[in-house]
């Protein structure tokens, strides 16, 4: 039998643990779900013990059901849901349920941060203090739960708590630390200035480690609990976006990731911390030591398509609906769609903007609308590419993952709108693959994550831009960019109308 690494992908609804061998093949996979605690609208919490027990059940099943010998499991690493606040007392016991990334109660704290620090905060952290980030949650607990705050001695993020339970050592890797917005990105250390302004003891911030750093071996207690041996080595791991970028092979300066899930993410490898997007794009430490990535989020990417299908083609096969766009033309016969149906994040941080179809004509058929939705989602990504180009970003390869990678037509649309070579992955496994690669690299199976990617990550067919289409899409994107400004006021007034008339 060979030796294995485990990649633990700790998500919001479930944990998935993948066992990979030296060649990067997945030999077994187990997952376990857990619940959200939603006490009030906008509140999203979880019990950190559920993450530990879910991860452990998945590992036990790999050993008992999938017959992996515990002594053959050499290393473990993690991809973790970002930003979630886990507060621990002096004995490192949990003080309250974790407040998750998608919890939106912290708008007053976001405002407080900007009032007290403004642009200085964005220059230190390279990020806006969004509601989802950890610092706003720390301040919320400090202001609203003073008794808990008094007892709080440490904070960590979700995967760090699971790692602590495996090894007995508290730590946080740099990629997750950036997402707390308490890190001085240029200096690569916790920000004394931010801690001072908001009266947070520096001692609460855990030791910083790199994603591929050795974090400890499995403790005797956890070995008994999980069936692993005490020889199994545990490595730092990374935030899910960083781990996803590793798993997608975004490990060189010439590469950008285009990810279409419910929301859409454009993520770019960054060589150094010199570039400053002033908070319009998030800027984070990468899982690769001393490298970075930036990212922008489109809120309704895949969601635009699933909304359209559910509303106008509920009984039809999803792939057939997407493929019907072939019957239309580049530019959907003069029909434009803006995917702002739940508001927008980047480049327009606007909760009130709403989507639109512009240019509807009596000649348009349903396939034109499908084509317009596919193109509109990619135009919203192109807005983010424009920011990169304005800041001197030079890249020639886009790795497409998620829904946009499943359709040859959509891959070609991406190549034409981005005017770049687009590739998909043969074995798309996302953040769990990245986590396993960190364990494999940490163990010394490979010299670097880039070296590991040559064995673990396999690209599929290349889609090249068609010059004639590139020209047409350039014109259309110039028109598309005008729609936001010209519908902003209308959207806000319509939302007001809705609120008044829904009472």
N, C-alpha and C positions, 0 to 999 in steps of 0.2 A: 504493500500500500504506500501511496505517496504522502507528502506532508501538505497541510492545508492552512489557509488563513481565513478568518471570519470577518466579513464586513457587516457591521450592525447599522442598519438604516433606521434611525429612530424618528418616525414621522409623527404627525398630529393625530392620526386615527389608528395607527398600528405600527408595530416594529417588524422589520423584515431582516432576517439574518441569513446571509449567503456564505456558503463555504466554497472557496476557490482553490484550485491546485496551482502548481508552478507554471502551468501553461496558460493560466487565466481562464480556464474552463470552470463554469459553475457546476459543482458536483452534487450539491444539495441546497435546498432553500426552505426555510420555515418562517411563518409569520404568526403574529398574535395581536389581536385588536384590543383597544381600551377606549373608555368613554370620556367625553367632555363633561365638565361641570359648568352649567350655565345658570347661575342663580338669578341673574337679571339681564335685561337686554344689553348687549355690548360686553358682557362678562364672559370670558372663556378661560377656564382653569382646568388643571389636571392634577391628580395625585401622583407625585414622583415615584411612589412605591409601585404604581401600576407599570411604569416603564421598566423598573427593575424586574418585577415578576414576569412581565411579558417577554423581555429579552431572555430571561432565564428559562422560561418554558420553551422558547424557540431553540435555545442551545441544547436543552435536555432532549428535545425531539430529534435534533440533528444526530445526537449520540445514540439514542435508543431506537428511533424509527428509521433513520437513514444509515445507521450502523457506521458512523464515523468513530474511529478509535480516539479517545480523548488525548492520548499521548501523541497522536499525529496532528493535533491542532496546535500549531506553533505560535500563532499570533492573532490578536484581535484589535480592530480599530473601528472608528465610528464616523457616521454622518449624523448630524443632529438637527432637529427643528431649531430654528434660530430664535434669539432674543428672550426666550421664556425665563422668568425670574424664579429661581429656587433659593429660598432663604433658610439658612442653617444657624442653630444656636452654638454655644461654645463647645458642646459635645458633638457637634456636626449632625444634630437631629433636625428633621424638617419642622419648621415653625408654622407653615400654612400651605395650602395648595399652591402649586406653581401658577403664576399668571402668564398666559401664553402670548405668542407673537400676534395673534389675531384678536386680542382683547383691546377694546377701544375706549376704555374708561378714562384715559389719561390726557385728554385734550387740555385741561387746565394746567397740568404739569408741563406739557409741551410749550404752552404759552409762557409759563414762568421761566423756562430755560431761555427762550428767545428774548424775553424782557430783560433778563439779568445779563445775558452774554452776547446775544445777537450773532453777528458775523464772526466774532472771535471764537465762538463755539464751533461753527462750521469749519473754520480754518484749522482748529486743533483736531477735530474728529473726522473731517472731510464729509460729514453727513448732517442732514437736518435731524433734529430730535423728534422723529416721528412717534406717533402714539404707540406703535408696535415695539419700539426699541426698549432696552432694559432700564436705562437710566430713568425714563419717565415712570416706570413701574416702581423702582426704588423710592422715588419721591412720593408717589401715591401712597405706598405703605407708610412711609415716614409721616405723612400728613394725616392719614385716615386711620391708621392702626398703630398708635404710639406705643402701646404695650408690647406688641410684636416687635416693633422697631428696636425697643430697648434691649430685647433679648438677642437680636440679630447680630451675629459675629462674622458670618461669611455669606457671600452669594456666589452661585454658579449657574450655568445654563444646563438644559436638560441632559445632553449626552455626558456632560462633566459629572453630573450626579451619578449616573449609571457607572461611569468609569471609577469614580470614588468608591462605590459599593463593591466593585470588582477588586480594586487594588489597595483601598485604605488611604490613598493619596489624593488630596485636593489639588486641582490644576485647571487651567483653561488655555486652549490653544489660541493663537493670534487671530485666526479667521473669525472665530466666534467672539473674541474680545472686541474686535472692531465693531461688531453688531450691538455691543452694549452701549455705544457712544460714550464710553468713559476712557477710551484709549487715545493717547497722543500718537497719531498714525506716523508722523515723520520721525518721532523719537523711538517708536516701538516700545512704549511703556505706559503704564497707567498714568492718567493726567492728574498731577497734584493740584493744578489750577482748578479743574472742574470739581474735584473732590472738596477743595477748600470753599469754593463759591456755594456749593450745595450742602456743605457740612456732612459729608460722607467720609467716615474714617478710611484711610488708605488700607488699613489692615483687613477691611472687608473684601478687598479685591484679591482673588486667588493668584498663586504663582503662575507666570506665563510660560508656556512651552510651545514648541513647534509641532505641527501636525504629525510629522514622522518621528517625533521624539519618543523614547522609551518612557512610559509613565509608571511602570511597576509590573510586578507579576501578580497573578491571581492569588488572593489570600486563602489560607486554609479554610476559612469560613465560607467564602464564595465557591471554593472548589467543591465543598460538600454539598452546597446548595445547587450547583449547576452540573456537576459531573466532570468539569474541566480539571486538569491537573495544575498543581502549583508552579509547574515549569512554564505554563503558557504566558507569553509576554503580551502586555497591553500597551498600545501606542496612542498618542494624543487624539488623532482624528480631527474633524473639521466641521464647520457649519455646512448645512445641506447644499447651499449654492456653490460653495468652494469644492465640496466633495463631488457634486454633480459635474462641475467643470473638469475635475480630474478624470472622472469616469467617462467624460465625453472627449478627452484628449486635448482640452484647451490649455496647453502647456507651453506655448510658444507665442512670441509677440505678434505673429502674423495672423492670429486666430481669434474669431468671435463666435459665440454660441447664440443660436436663435432657437428659443425653447417655447413651444406652444402647448401650454396646458390650459386650465381654466383661465388663468391669467397668462400673460406672455412675458418672457424675460429675454433681454439682450444683454449678454455678458461678455466683457472683453478682458483678455490678459493684459496686465500692465507691468512693465519692467521695473518701474521705480515709483516713488511717492511724489515725484515732482509735479505731476499734473494735478490741477485742482478744478473739479467740475462745480465747485461752489454749492454743493448739495443738490443740484438738479439731478445728477445720477448718484447712486450710492457708490462709495469707494471702500473697499475692504481688503484686508490681508488675505492672500491666497494660501492654499495648503502647501504650496511650494515655498520653502524657506526664503524669506526676504523678497518675495514677489507679491504682486497685488492683483486685484481684479476690480473692474467697475461694472455697474449694472443699472439698467433702467427697466421699469416694469410698466407694461400695458395691462390695465385691469381686466378688460374683457376681450381676450384673444380667442382661445378655443370656445370660451363661453358665448361669444357672438355667434359662432357657427352652431353650437348646440341649441342656443335660443332660437335661431332661425329655423333649424330642422324641426324642433319640437312644435313650433308655432305654425309652420307652413307645410311640413311634410312628416307628420307624426308617425305615419304607418310605414314609411319607406326606409330602406336600408341606408345607414349613414354614408357608407362608401359610394353608393349609387348617387346620393344627393351631391356629394362633393364632385364626383366624376362628371355630373351633368354640366358643370361649368365649362367643360371642353366645347360644348355647343355654342358658347358665347365667344367673344373676341377679347383681345388685349384691350383693357379699358371698359369691358362689359357694355359695349355699344353706348358709351357715354354716360354710364351710371356710376356714381361714387358713393361709397359707404364709409362713415366714420364710426369706429367701434367704441364709442363712449357711453355704452348703454348702462353702465353702473358708475359713471364718473370717470376720471382719469388720474393717473399718478405721474407719469413722465412722458414728455417734457412739460405737460401742463398739470400742475398739482391743483386740480379743480374738482371738488365733489359734486358740483351742480351741473356741469356740462353733460349733455345727453347726445346720443347718437343720431345720425340722420342718413337717409338716402337722398342724394341730390341729383337732379337731372332726370327724374322719372318721366318716361315718354310712353305714349300708347303702343309703341312697337316692342317695349320690353316684355320679356317672358321670364318665367321663374328662374331659368338657368342663368339669365343675366344678373339677377339678384344674388344668386349663389356665387357667381364669379366676382361680383362687386364686394361681397363679404370677405372672400379669400384675399382679394387685393387690398381691401381697406385695412385688414389686420396687418398685412406686410407694410403698407404705407405708414402705419403707426410705428412699426419697428424702424422704418427708414428715417423717421424723425429723429430717432436716437442715434442712428448711424451718422446723421448730419452733425450732431453734437461732437461725435468723435472726429469727424473730418475737420470741423472748425478748430479743434484742439490739436490738430496735427497727427491724429491717429492713423497709422499706416498698417493696413491688413489686407490680405488677399483671399482668405479662406473663411467661409462660414460653415460651422457644423450645426446642422438642423436636427433637433430632437423633439420628441413629443408628437402631437397631432400633425404638425406641419411636415414631418418626415415620412408620413405614411402614404402620401399621395404624390406620384411622379409629377402631376400637373402643378401641385402646390410648390414642390421643390424647384421646378422651372420658373414659376412666378417669382420665388424668392431670388433666384439667380439673376433674373431680369431686373427686378426692382432694386436689389442691392448692388447690381453691376459687379458681382464677385462670384468666384467659384463656390458652389454649395455642395456639401457632402453630407450623407447621413451615416449612421453607425450600423454595422452588421449585427452587433450584439448589444443593443441599447439596454443598459441596466441601471443607469443613472447613479445616484449618490452611493448606493450600496457597493457598486463596482469601485468607485473612488475610495471608499473606506477600506475595502480589501487591498487596494493598491498601496494605501498608506501603511498597512500592516506588513505587506510583502517588502516594501522598500525599507521600512524600519528594521525588519529582520535581517536586512542585508542580502535578500534574494536578488535585488537589483541595486545599482549604484545611485539611482535617482528616480523620481516619479516619471521623468521623461523617458528614461531607460525602460522602466516598467511598462509604460504605455505601448512601447514597440511590440511587446508580447501580449498585453491584455486588451488593447483597444484596436478594433478593426473597422476601417472606413469602407463604406459601400460605394455605389456608383457616383461619379462626379457629374454635376449639372453646371454647364457653362452659360454665361449670359449670351443671348442672341442680340447682336448689335441693333437691329431694327426695333426690337421690343424695348431695349434699354432706352432708346430715344423717346419712344411713345410714353413709357412710364415716367421718364424724367419730366415731361410736360404735365402729365396727369398729377404727379406728386406736387408740383408747383401749385396746381389748382386745389388739390386736397388740403395743402397747408393753409389756404385762405378760409376753409370752412370753420375751423375752430373760432377764429376771431369774429366771424360773421354770424355765428349761431350762439355765442356765449350768452349774450343778453336775452335772446329768445328762450334758450334753455332755462335760464334762471327764472324768467317770468312764468313759463309753463309749469315749473316745479312749484312756484308760489301758488299758482292757480289750483294745482292738484291738491296741495296741502289744505288750502282754504275749503275746497269742495269735497274733501274726504272726511271732514269732521262729522 
